[in-house]
């Protein structure tokens, strides 16, 4: 299969993506996608449309004989797409430069080093794990905290605070609202309650990404579970690892992986078939025009796109903080 990355850096970028759990899963499943076709599209602050799973219009339904039906003057809007802003990033080995997201650097004899690519992927992975999309005056991408919020927010251009948009809300388990922080003895029981909200027949999360504290609790729970139950159905400590370089632990058949970029007190229950990393074709890890006071302008690496989701209601967050 041909890589979506620039040919001369495909091997490097693939290796870098494979060092981060969610990026590795999305790349392996083909959910890292190119979008957009030409540079002028960036000039108008474009949005990435994402077809979504949505609720039925409440103004329609079944009836029998003479029966009053809803014909409100404020009909329920049927939403067919979420819209994600295109977020732009730049990375360079040299600090203190101004970047213009709309001008490409003319060819010169300078070359971007591998360190610039490494830095860019690290920044993207960090923001996917930690960004709620509001940082740096809204320039940061919409990461997992935006997708899987602990309280209703605006995500994908859809206001999840509105009751009519409740279908678009992710599932959440908040320790402070359920008796306090989980322990190694209770974490699996709490995970069970969250997971039940995310299962639809055979469709369920396929990846759990946990921060340091929650992952440590999960590891400690393995000993508790295997001591108390000879054949523990919730755990499989010998699960085959599908992502290279990651320790193969699982919970109810779902891979559980540690990610240092995730809040230490959180774990994200992800159904990754609904999640995509969309990259603009003309910002697919390419050189960007820079302005500096140095006689020779150095190159900077550019990237544009966003993390998108077509089924936010099938994603979950476990929040073990009590503050």
Number of C-alpha atoms within 10 A of each C-alpha: 3 6 13 17 19 13 11 8 13 14 12 15 21 17 13 18 21 20 18 22 22 24 22 20 21 19 19 15 12 13 18 20 15 17 17 18 11 11 15 11 14 20 10 7 10 15 19 20 16 19 13 18 19 17 15 13 13 15 13 11 9 6 9 6 5 6 8 8 12 11 10 9 6 7 11 14 13 13 15 13 17 21 18 23 23 22 23 20 19 24 25 22 15 10 8 8 16 12 18 15 20 15 13 16 16 9 10 10 6 10 11 16 13 13 12 20 23 16 17 22 21 17 16 21 23 17 22 26 24 20 22 21 23 12 13 8 7 13 14 21 28 29 21 23 20 24 30 26 21 18 13 17 18 15 23 26 14 17 16 19 14 13 10 15 18 14 17 28 27 23 22 21 20 21 19 14 10 11 9 12 16 22 15 17 15 14 19 20 12 16 18 13 11 19 21 11 16 21 13 10 6 6 11 19 22 17 21 25 23 27 20 18 16 25 21 14 17 24 14 15 19 20 12 14 18 16 11 9 9 8 11 14 12 16 19 19 14 10 15 12 15 13 18 13 11 16 17 17 21 22 20 14 15 19 23 26 23 22 22 16 20 23 19 19 18 22 27 25 28 24 22 22 17 18 20 21 20 22 25 24 21 20 26 19 25 20 24 23 20 20 14 12 7 7 6 10 15 22 26 26 24 25 25 23 26 25 25 26 27 22 23 24 21 26 27 28 27 26 22 23 17 13 5
